[in-house]
């Protein structure tokens, strides 16, 4: 009877068989999920979150973790993620990321430094330009201190200073990559001679600041007299200037001779990424852009821009003029090692351009007149002042680069 009543009551509301099967299938899927949510589990999660938020706040307000966190740390052990997995991998920097430009005086270095300042802002590398100009030779302790300071600059960096080559590996310090630019030795000498006396076109009287103790008889000394009468400024070892920048800090590097010359060449081949020549500056910039793109990308566009030209034109030396042909001959003879090195650098530079496939955009330098080629073949004996000259003064002016 009860069965009939139950059946009669539920009969009109019984589910269809197809729908009942679908509901059974849904229930079986839900029952397969291992996680079951409850008010107790929800409360535990919220309590845990509150505990860690409160602990973090307490840590910050009191300058350290609360005692309960220290107890938990001691219970779990003192190992950290770094202990188990090692330090994180260092950020991969473009190679090379340590560059030293031990710029040679009066070889376009101010031009390049202006470019570097613009490039450092553009490419976000660290540029450190030293204001020390008159201390190129260092004691052993000064060398170590400087090399350590350079090595501690955040990478990527470019450090520049007037300083003779530093051998980092000698003191077991990682050797950076070197770059540099040189120019025709006589042109460099003339530029330095007149710059010390009369400065440049910036009009800031920097020559008076640079040489405040120079008397008028020295400031207005005729360069021909200086050369022909063998004044210290115009004779060895003063004119032996470029090679020591590449030879290094050894005392013998300052003595004009084959030893310093060969050591300078060796250092160039082993430690310098590029040594360019100022007479082909645009090609130098193109090669730097190719070899060090993370430093020099876009450098030629900046160099040719009108705004940069205004700044660059202010660095030209004023009152510079050419000595007589007789003085040039004497000076060239005194600089025979400098010219040997310059020709070596020029050949290496042209070879690198050829290997990279760079089509030159610079005008080739003027060839030396006949008397210079002849002097290079002679034995290194002093020239007689009354030696007969076959070339006039106009020829001497033609081979000098007035820049």
C-alpha positions, 0 to 999 in steps of 0.5 A, a space after each residue: 500500500 505504501 509502495 503504491 502511494 509512494 509511486 502514485 505521489 512521485 510518479 508524475 514527477 519522475 525524471 526521464 531516463 535520458 536526463 537521469 543518465 546525464 545527471 549521473 554522469 555529471 556526479 561521477 565527474 565531480 566525484 573524481 575531483 580530489 579537492 573538496 572545498 569547505 568552510 574549514 579549508 577556506 578559513 585556514 587559507 585566510 588565517 595563513 594569509 593574514 599570518 604572513 601579512 602580519 609577519 611581513 608588516 612586523 618585520 618592516 616595522 621592527 627592522 627584523 623578522 619576529 621570533 616566531 618566524 625565526 623559530 620556523 626558519 630554525 625548524 625548517 633549516 637554514 638553507 636557502 634557495 641559493 645554497 641549493 641551486 647556486 647563484 643566479 646566472 650573470 647578465 650576459 653583456 655584449 663582448 667586449 664590455 671593458 674598453 680602455 682608450 688611453 688617448 694620445 695627446 693631440 691626436 683627435 682625442 678631444 673630438 672622440 671624447 665629445 662623441 663618446 659623451 653623446 654615445 654614452 647617453 644614447 647607448 647607456 654605457 658607463 663613460 669615465 673620462 679622467 681629467 688627469 692630463 700630465 701624468 702618463 707614467 705611474 709608479 707600481 702602486 699607482 698602476 695597481 690602484 688605477 687598474 683596480 679602480 678601472 676594473 670596478 667600474 660597472 660594465 659595460 664601461 669605457 675608460 679614457 685617460 692620457 696614460 701609457 699602456 697598462 699591463 693588467 695581466 702582470 698583476 693578475 687583473 682581467 685585461 680590458 680591450 684597448 683602442 686608440 688613435 694616432 696621427 702623423 708624428 710631425 703634425 702631432 708635434 706642431 699641434 702640441 707646440 702651438 696649442 701649449 702656447 695659444 690654445 684653440 678656438 674655444 676662446 677660453 684662454 685655456 693656454 694661459 691656464 695650461 701653461 701659466 708659468 710660461 714666459 713670453 720669450 718661450 711662448 713666442 719662441 720661433 719653432 724653427 729656432 726651437 728645432 734647429 738650435 736643439 731646444 729641449 722641447 723640440 728634441 729627444 726625448 720630448 719628441 719621442 712621444 707616441 711610442 711610449 703610449 703603446 710600449 708601456 710603463 717600463 723605464 726603457 719605453 721612454 728611451 728612443 730606440 728599437 726596444 721600445 718600438 718593437 715592444 709597442 708593436 707587440 702590445 698593439 698586436 696582442 692587446 689593441 682591438 683597433 688603432 686608427 689614424 687621425 688622417 682617416 678619422 671617418 674610417 676609424 669611426 666606421 670600424 669602431 661602429 663595426 667592432 664595438 656596436 654597443 658603444 659606437 652605433 650611429 657615431 658617424 651620423 653624430 660626427 656629421 651632424 651640424 650640431 656636432 660640427 659646431 663643437 668640433 670646430 672649436 677644438 682646432 689649434 690656433 696660430 699653427 704654421 709650418 716650419 721651414 724645410 730645413 727644420 722639417 728634415 731635422 725633426 723628421 730625423 729625430 722622429 724616425 722611430 715614431 714614423 716607423 711606428 706610424 707606418 706600421 699602424 697605418 698598414 695594420 689599419 688598412 689591412 683591417 679595413 680590407 679584411 672587413 670589406 670597408 670601402 674607404 670614405 676618407 681621402 688618402 694621406 698625401 705622400 711624403 716628399 722625396 726628401 722624406 723618403 730618402 731620409 728614411 733610407 739613410 743611416 741614423 746620423 745627424 743632419 748637417 744644417 748646411 745640407 743642400 735642399 732640393 725641395 722648396 717650402 711650398 712642397 713642405 706645406 703640401 704634405 702637412 695636414 692642418 687640423 
